[in-house]
Amino acid sequence: MNTILRILSIVSLVLAWLILSFVFSPTIVPGPFAVLQAMWENVRSGQAFYHLYKTLFRVGFGLVLTMALGIAFGTAMGLSRRAEVFLESWVMVGLTLPAIVYSIICLLWFGLNDFAAIVAIGASAFPAVGISIWQGIKGMDTQLVSMGNAFKLSRGAIIRKIIFPQLLPHILAAMRYALGICWKICTTVELIGMSSGVGFMLNYWFGLFSMSQVFAWTLLFLLVMFAIEYLLFKPVEKRLTKWRNDVPIPLSA
């Protein structure tokens, strides 16, 4: 049933796109066939693979940096009241500053290279992850930890069997959210200061006023995001949270 609903959702989007392409001129909303043809030309020429690889490389390492910083900050703030008071301003400032500011500063500091893009992605996206982990730790059921101590479980067992399962949904949600942020930040960095990547190609075709190519690179971008979501994140999430499906939900009479 879920698969049918997803297919119907995608079909309705394509139909809406097709209808809009008949209402507006191709310079505003190009049709699906023209966009697919432009995307196929990019794939056949090899440009799609090269620029997509550069973007995925930056996003991948940027996501690793984001999660490392976010989990470190969030864990410290969740476990220590002093760390919470000290780091809260850091996280709020990091969350408030626009991604374009991080992009410009990192490009000026480190030059027009992949390292600058990765640092800009990590610095821009980690506050959101930190807040999710922070609130996840604060919302944990401490009675289960007390019960584990009463049964003389080791610290490793408590972390592995009690704390981590409660925190895992927050980590997975934060990672999924962070991936979307990392994509947006990466394209911004590529647009303003890089000579490769999906963001660079969007800016290039924007300069040539080619709406079909802009749509083609956007569609390629979306297809990769769907592939990562349904071929990577969904299976991993289902496997790691399989235990929750076996726990019945108590309902009052």
N, C-alpha and C positions, 0 to 999 in steps of 0.2 A: 504493500500500500504506500509506504514512504517513497519507494522508487517511482511509482506512478505519479505521485504528487510532485516530485522533483522534475520529472519529465514534462508534466503539464506546465509547471512554472517556467521552465526554459522555453517551451514552445510558445507560451503566451508572451514572453519577452521578445522572441524573434518576430512574432506576428505584430506586436506593437511597433517594433523597429521597422518592419516592412510597410506598415500603414503610414508611419511618419515619413518614410522615404518617398512615398507617393504624394504626400501633402506638401513637403518642402523640396526645394531644388537640391541636386547632388552636392552643391557647394556648401550646403548647410547640413543635410542628413543624407549621406550616400547610402545606397541600398546594400543589403547583405551580400549580393552576388559581386558587386564591385569591390567591396571590402575584402571578401574571401579571395578574389582574384589578386588584389594587391598583396595580401598576406602570403599567398602561394608564391608570388614573384619574390618576396623577401626570403622565403624559405628556400626556394630553388637557387637563389644567388648566394646563399650562405650567410647573408647579413643577419637574418633572424637568429641563427644559432650563436654567432659571435657576440652580438650585442646582448642577447638574452643571457649568455654565459657570464658576461661581465657584470650584469645586474645581479644575477643569482649569486655570484661570488661575493659581491659587496653586501648583499642582503643577508647571506648565510653567516658570514663572519660578524656582521653587525648585530644579527640576532643573538649569536653566542655571547657577544660582549654585553648586549642589553640584558639578557637573562642572568648572566653572572653578576653584573652590578645590581640589578633589581632584586635578585634573591638575597644578595649580601646585605643590601640596605634594608630590605623588608624584614629579613630575619633579625637583624640587629635591633630594629625599631620595635618588632613584636616581642622580643625576649627581654629587652632592657628598657626601663622607663627613662633612664638618663640618655640612652642612645636615641630614643624616640623624641625627646625634647630637643636634643642637639641636632639631629638629622632632619627633623620635620621641615625646617626652613629651607634646607638644601633641596629636598624633594619638591617643595612647593615652588621654589624659584625655577628648578629644572622643568617642572610641569608647565609653568606659565610662559617661559620664553618661547617664541616661535621657532619652528625647525629651521627656517631660513637664516636665523641668527647663528645657530650652531654651524650650519653649512658654510656660511661666509667666513666665520672665525676659523674653522678648521682648514678651509682651503687657503686662507692667508697664512696660517701657522705652518702647515705641513706641505703645502703645495698642491698642485692639481694631480693627485694620485689616489690610488685605492685606499691607502692608509687613512688619508684625510676623510674619505667617504665613510669608512668603517667607524672611525672615531665619532664623526658627526651623527651617524645612525645610533650608536650606542649611547652617546650623551643625550640625544633627544628623546629616545624611547624608554630608557630605563626607569624614569620616575613613575610611569604608569604601572610597570611591573612591580616596582617597590611598594607602591600603595596597595596593590592587590595582595601581595604576600603579607604585608604588614597587617591588613585587616583580616586576612585569613588566619593568621596566628592568633590574633586577639579574639577571634570568634570560635576558636577551638574549644571542645568540651574538656576542661581540665579535670573533671571527675574521672574520666577514663585514664588519665595519667596517674591520678592518685590511686586508682584501682590497680594499675600496673605495678606501682610501687608497693602496694599492699601484698600483691602476689609475688613480690621479690623478683620482678623482671629486671634484666640488665638494662643499662641506659641505651645500648644499641638496639635491644629488642623493643623498648618503648618508642624509640624514634622510628624504627622500621615498621612496627605493627600498629602503633597508635597515632603518632604524630604525623608521619608521612601520608598514610591513607586519608587523613582529614585535610591535609594541605594540598594533596595531589590535584583535586578539581580546580583549586585556585591557581596552581602552577600551569595547568593545561590551558585554562581560560586566559591567563596572562600571556602565555606563549602565543596563542592564536591572535590575541589582540595586538601583541607586540609585532607579530609578522606583518599585519596590515600597516602598522605605523612605519615599520622599517621599509616596506615597499614605497610608501609615500615620501619618506625622507630621502631615500636613495634616488628616486626620480628627480626630486628637487635639486639634490647635489649634482646629479648628472646634467640637469638642465642648465645650471648656472656656471658650471666650472669643469665639466669632464668632456672628453672627446670620444666617448664610447658609452654604450648602455642604452636601455630603452628610453630613459629620460632625454638623452642626447638626440636620439632619433625623433622623438616627438617634437623637440624644439627645432630640429632640422626641417622636418616636413611642415611644421607650422610656418617657418620662414618662407617656404615655397607655396603656402596656401593650398596644400594638398589634403583635403579633408578625408579622402578615402584612405590615405596612408596613415593619417592620425588615428582613424578608426581601426585600421588594420593592426597597428602596434598596440593600441588599447585592448583590442580583442585578444591578441596573443598574450598580453599581460594577464587578462582575466582567465584565459584557459589554463595558464600555468598555475595561477592561484587556486583554481578549482581542482587541478590535479594534485597539488600539495595538500589541499584540505581533505579530499576524499580518498586519496591513495596513501597518504602518510599520516596526517593528524587523526582522522577518524579511526583507522585500524589501531593505531597506538593507543588512543584514548579508550577505545572499546576493550582492548586487552588489559590495560592498566586498571580500569575501573570495572572489570568483570565481576568483582566480588559484590558490587552494589546491586547487581541484577538478581542476586541470590538472596538478598535480605528482604523479607516481606515488610510492607509498610503497615504499621499497626493502625487500625481504624476503630474508632469508638463505636459502640453499639447504638 
